[in-house]
Amino acid sequence: MPTVVQLPAGKAVTVRAAADAFLGSLGNPNTVRSYGIAVGKTAERIGEGRPLAVVADDEIGEVLELLWGSSAVNTWNARRGAVLSWTSWCAERGYEGPAVPAWAKRLPPPDSDTPVHSKMAIDRLIARRDVHVREKTLWRMLYETCARSEEVLDVNIEELDLAGRRCLVKSKGARPKVRRRGGARSDFVLETVYWDAGTARLLPRLLKGRTRGPVFTTHRRPGPGKVLSARDMCPDTGLVRLSYGQARALLDQHTAVRGPGSGWDLHEWRHSGLTHLGEQGASELMLMAKSRHKKADNVRRYFKPSPESISEVTSLLAPGDSRR
């Protein structure tokens, strides 16, 4: 049994204390061993006795670069994923501290494209009992809407059309309505995404009667002094919007089989949904409408039919008497 270290309430938490508490919360010894390498070396390099709250995001990125910047891609992704899980864990529990900066990106494995998962694998993952309803709803919604992760995570309850199974999202490269920098969400042209029965069944379970605020929130309130916009906080519960980094770490936690950073990526839901629609006969124009791509070449990159689908369509070329 792992030893769970209780972080002190209302006091400055040191880097070492936060690292020990995170590692103590992990149940699998192999995970503790793997995560311990990345988190332990990062904490040591940052300064174990420093308050976690004074560590800057860029310091985390610089330490990752220093320790594993010249390593193999899979090693970089694993170490980065472990540190991301640590910082997300601290943030979700309300402890002020750094995050992995956006510039310290997860790298695609060499000579590989974004994978597409089978419908059976997706259904089995979402049906698992150890997966929280928040993650189930997010993953099903990403798959059925074929939307980008940032778009779905940014949605608030007031923007959902539950009866119509749709909502408006601010898309990547959204067109502004006015010539003004730093405009609010309402200052941009929004686009509609659609979901189906799977998401429709899960959303009421997730919302539990909430009528406003972010759809996807953390499970703990933020620490004191953290500056947040009114849009990113639920006015009824005080919980804040789930970040992309936290969502990515949660998906990796449930799908990694070769250590942290080796699990599924959030973008794979979009690839999988569009591929499955194409396999079912959706036209290129319909796939463009669903994905909201403006160029056909862009949507073609998402369509990666499985060997079984290619084999099935090949059977249409067989001699007529062979199918009797």
Buried (B, 14 or more C-beta within 10 A) or exposed (E): EEEEBEBEEEEEBBBBBBBBBBBEBBEEEEBBEBBBBBBBBBBBBBBBEBBBBEBEBEBBBBBBBEBBEEEEBBBBBBBBBBBBBBBBBBBBBBBBBBBBBEEBEBEEEEEEEBEBBEBEEBEEBBEEEEBEEBBBBBBBBBBBBBBBBBBBBBBBBEBBEBEEBBBBBBBEEBEEEEEEEEEEBEBBEBBEBBBEEBBBEBBEEBBEEBEEBBBBBBEBBBBEEEEEEEEBBBEEEEBBBBBBBBBBBBBBBBBBEEBBBBBBBBBBBBBBBBBBBBBEEBEEEEBBEBBBBEEEEEBBEBBBBBEEBEEEEEEEEEEEEEEE
